[in-house]
Amino acid sequence: MPELDDLGLFPLGLVLLPGERAPLHLFEPRYRQLLADCVLDDRPFVILQDHGDGASPIGCRARFIALGRRFADGRMNVTVVGEEIVRVLEETSGRMYLSAWVEQVPDDAADAPEAARAEVLDLFARLVAEVAGAATPPPVRDDIPLSYAIAGMIEMPAEPKQELLECRDEPTRLAMVHDILAAALEGADRERLAAARARTNGKVALP
């Protein structure tokens, strides 16, 4: 039987992935209390995607790792990092903030083929070189699935990130990330071509 944890919940309009770092602005007293409790007890909490009419039951366990700025009125800028995927089972009470019993939701055993991993790593390197002008070593970590490691470094809407979060199959996730990278790279190519045409009155200069 999976081990259960009684953890604080933080519904937000964003999705956090395992291994991803994200800045948060804490202004409500209940979430400042959540920070205090987590730091004092060295405990994680759970970030859930808030749809406006409720939160997703599948979220990412997270930890506060840095305090960026504390304002005079009590507001704070902090940085969090994603850990494991969890499912909310039953809400608990007794705290200023929402809390619930949660269980970890492990991946299926199958890993992605090496060829698929290599292709995604190549797409990521090409996209970074196209956007930043220089190649950057891709994020590879033994403790984080490659799909999450790379997706966590891409700006994307919450919905596709939630799909990645809920998918428990690494080959499927990696295929999803491949399509996201390919579309982003195609978009970057179109922007570069449009900029070249604008500089030459609609004609592309040959090298």
C-alpha positions in Angstrom: 0.0 0.0 0.0 1.4 3.4 -1.0 2.6 5.6 1.9 0.4 8.6 2.5 1.4 12.1 3.6 -0.6 14.9 5.0 0.7 17.9 3.1 -0.3 21.5 2.5 -1.8 22.4 -0.9 -1.1 25.4 -3.0 -3.5 25.7 -5.9 -2.1 28.0 -8.6 -2.6 28.9 -12.2 0.7 27.2 -13.1 2.0 23.7 -13.3 5.3 22.6 -11.7 7.2 19.6 -13.0 9.7 17.4 -11.2 13.1 19.1 -11.1 11.7 22.4 -12.3 12.5 25.6 -10.4 9.9 28.4 -10.3 9.5 31.7 -8.5 6.4 32.3 -6.4 5.1 35.5 -4.9 3.5 34.9 -1.5 1.1 37.6 -0.3 -1.9 35.8 1.4 -1.3 35.1 5.1 -2.3 31.4 4.7 0.5 30.8 2.2 3.0 32.7 4.2 2.0 30.3 7.1 2.5 27.4 4.7 6.0 28.6 4.0 6.7 29.0 7.7 5.4 25.5 8.5 7.3 23.8 5.7 10.6 25.5 6.6 10.2 24.8 10.3 9.3 21.1 9.9 11.5 20.6 6.7 8.4 19.4 4.9 7.3 19.6 1.3 3.9 20.8 0.0 1.9 20.2 -3.2 1.4 22.6 -6.1 -1.9 21.9 -8.0 -3.2 23.5 -11.1 -6.1 25.7 -10.3 -8.7 25.8 -13.1 -10.8 28.6 -11.5 -13.6 26.1 -10.6 -11.4 23.7 -8.8 -7.9 22.2 -8.7 -6.5 19.1 -10.5 -6.2 16.1 -8.2 -2.7 15.3 -9.7 0.0 17.7 -8.7 3.7 18.0 -8.0 5.3 17.8 -4.5 7.5 20.8 -4.0 9.9 22.4 -1.6 10.8 26.0 -0.8 14.6 26.3 -1.6 15.3 30.1 -1.5 13.9 33.4 -0.2 14.4 36.1 -2.7 12.9 39.2 -1.1 10.8 39.9 1.9 8.6 43.1 1.7 7.7 45.4 4.6 4.1 44.3 4.4 4.9 40.6 4.8 4.9 39.6 1.1 7.7 37.4 -0.1 9.4 36.3 -3.3 10.5 32.7 -3.0 11.9 29.9 -5.2 10.5 26.4 -5.2 11.6 23.1 -6.9 9.4 20.3 -8.0 9.8 16.7 -6.6 7.5 13.7 -7.1 4.1 13.5 -8.7 1.3 12.9 -6.2 -2.5 12.4 -6.1 -4.8 14.2 -3.7 -6.9 11.6 -1.9 -8.8 13.4 0.9 -8.7 16.9 2.4 -7.6 17.3 6.0 -8.3 20.2 8.4 -6.7 22.2 11.2 -4.5 24.5 9.2 -4.9 28.0 7.8 -4.3 26.7 4.3 -5.7 23.7 2.4 -4.2 20.3 3.2 -4.8 16.7 2.2 -3.7 13.2 2.4 -1.7 12.5 -0.8 0.0 9.5 -2.3 2.9 9.3 -4.7 2.1 8.3 -8.2 5.0 6.4 -9.7 5.9 6.0 -13.3 5.5 2.8 -15.3 8.7 0.8 -15.4 9.3 1.3 -19.1 12.0 3.8 -20.1 12.2 5.5 -23.5 14.4 4.0 -26.2 17.8 5.5 -26.5 17.1 6.7 -30.0 14.1 8.7 -28.8 16.2 10.2 -26.0 18.9 11.2 -28.4 16.5 12.8 -30.8 14.9 14.9 -28.1 18.3 16.0 -26.8 19.3 17.0 -30.3 16.1 19.0 -30.8 16.6 20.8 -27.5 20.2 21.7 -28.3 19.1 23.0 -31.7 16.3 25.1 -30.2 18.6 26.6 -27.6 21.2 27.5 -30.2 18.5 29.0 -32.4 17.0 31.1 -29.6 20.0 32.0 -27.5 22.7 31.9 -30.2 24.8 29.4 -28.4 24.6 25.7 -27.6 23.8 24.8 -24.0 24.4 21.3 -22.5 21.0 19.7 -22.2 19.6 18.9 -18.7 20.3 15.3 -18.0 19.7 14.0 -14.4 19.6 10.5 -13.1 16.8 11.3 -10.6 14.5 13.1 -13.1 13.0 11.6 -16.2 14.4 13.3 -19.3 10.9 14.4 -20.5 10.4 16.4 -17.3 14.0 17.8 -17.2 13.7 19.3 -20.7 10.0 20.4 -20.4 10.9 22.2 -17.2 13.2 24.5 -19.2 10.6 25.4 -21.8 8.1 28.2 -21.5 4.7 26.6 -22.3 1.0 27.0 -21.3 -0.2 25.2 -18.2 -2.4 22.7 -20.0 0.2 20.7 -21.9 2.4 20.8 -18.8 -0.5 19.3 -16.8 -0.8 16.6 -19.5 2.9 15.8 -19.1 2.5 15.8 -15.3 -0.4 13.3 -15.4 1.2 10.9 -18.0 2.9 8.0 -16.2 4.7 6.7 -19.3 8.1 8.1 -20.1 8.1 7.0 -23.8 4.7 8.8 -24.3 5.9 11.9 -22.4 9.1 12.0 -24.4 7.1 11.8 -27.7 5.0 14.8 -26.4 8.1 16.8 -25.6 9.6 15.9 -29.0 6.5 17.4 -30.8 6.6 20.5 -28.6 10.3 21.1 -29.4 9.8 20.4 -33.1 7.0 23.0 -33.2 9.0 25.5 -31.3 12.0 25.0 -33.6 9.8 25.4 -36.7 8.4 28.6 -35.2 11.9 30.0 -34.5 12.9 29.2 -38.1 9.8 31.1 -39.4 10.6 34.1 -37.2 14.2 34.1 -38.4 13.1 33.9 -42.0 10.6 36.7 -41.6 13.3 38.9 -40.0 15.6 38.2 -42.9 12.9 39.1 -45.4 12.2 42.3 -43.5 15.8 43.4 -43.7 15.9 42.8 -47.4 12.5 44.2 -48.5 10.9 40.8 -48.8 13.9 39.1 -50.5 16.1 36.6 -48.7 19.8 37.3 -49.3 21.8 34.3 -50.5 25.1 33.6 -48.6 
